[in-house]
Amino acid sequence: MVFRSCEEWDSHFVILQVTNVRLFEATPNEEFRPSPNEESFKAAIEADHLFFTENNGGFVKISPVKTEPVYVTNIKRGILSALQLQFTEEPLIVLSEVCGCLIL
């Protein structure tokens, strides 16, 4: 997986490139073996980059290639979601009152 920034468009524009994809299947004996669909899955995931913009660690806009299958885009969105960190300039404190108790 590679992240690259493209300065010619925007300082927050980044490309996600997924590489070295492997796909395994579980057997009834709880062993893993390479899937017979590994090559087609690898080709689909690695074919196109996912373009996105970020702001303070949060992803603002995701722009997949229009010809990319939806399941591939969703897998890449999942990767980004796992890596998303949102930063605020001031600490965020949420106060909530439940049954007369103050929860921070």
N, C-alpha and C positions, 0 to 999 in steps of 0.2 A: 504494500500500500504506500503510495507516494502522494504527498501534498505539495503543490507548487503554486506560487503566487504569480499573478500576471500584472505587472506594473503598468502595461500600456492601457489597460481598461480602468482599473480602480485599485487602490491600495488594499481594499478588502476583498477583492475577487480572488478565489482560490480554485484549484482543480484537484479533484480526487481521482487518482488513477489506481485501480486495483490490479495487482500482479500476483503471480505465483499461486493461483487458485487451485485448491485441491478439494475433491468431493468424495466423501466416504459414506458407506452404508453399514448399518449395524446388522449383524447376523443374529439368529435366535440364541446363539451361545454368548452373546454380548461381546463379540469380537468385531473389529472394524476392518473393512476391506475397501479398496478403491471401487467407486461406483462405475458401472458400465456407461453411465451418462456423463462421466467426468469431463471428457474432451469437449462435448457440446456446451456443457455448463461453463467450463473455463473460457471457451471462446466467447460466449455471450456476456459474461461478467467483465472480461478484459477488453472487449471490443471498443468501448467508448469511455470517455472521461465524464465525470459529473462536475459541472460547474456550479459554484455556489458563492454567495457573499456572506460574510460574517461581521458581526458588530459586538465587541466586548465578549467574545466567546460564544455568542448565540448565532445560529444560522438564520439569516434574514430571508434569503431567496435561494431556491434550488432550481437549477436549469438543466434538466437532462437533455440528451440528444433526442430529437423528436422520433427517430426510428428505433430507439431502444425499447425493448419489451418492458411492460409495466413491472413484472416480477423482478427484473434486474434493477430498475430504478428503486424499487422498494427495499431491496437488499442493501443498496448503497445508502439509502436514507437511514436504514437501521445502523449502518456503520457510523454515519455522521451523528446520529442520535446518541450512540454510546460514547462518543468523544466530545459531546457538547458540554461546554462549561460556560456559565453565564456569570459575569462579574458586574457588580454594581459599584458606583462610586462611593456610596455611603452604606453602612451596614443596614440590612433590612431586618426589622423586628416586627413580628406579627403578634398581636395580642388578641386572644380569644377567651371569652368567658363561657365556661361550661359549668352548669350547676353551681354557680356562685364562686367557682375557682378560677383563678387567673392563670392561663397557660401561655408561656412564652415560646 
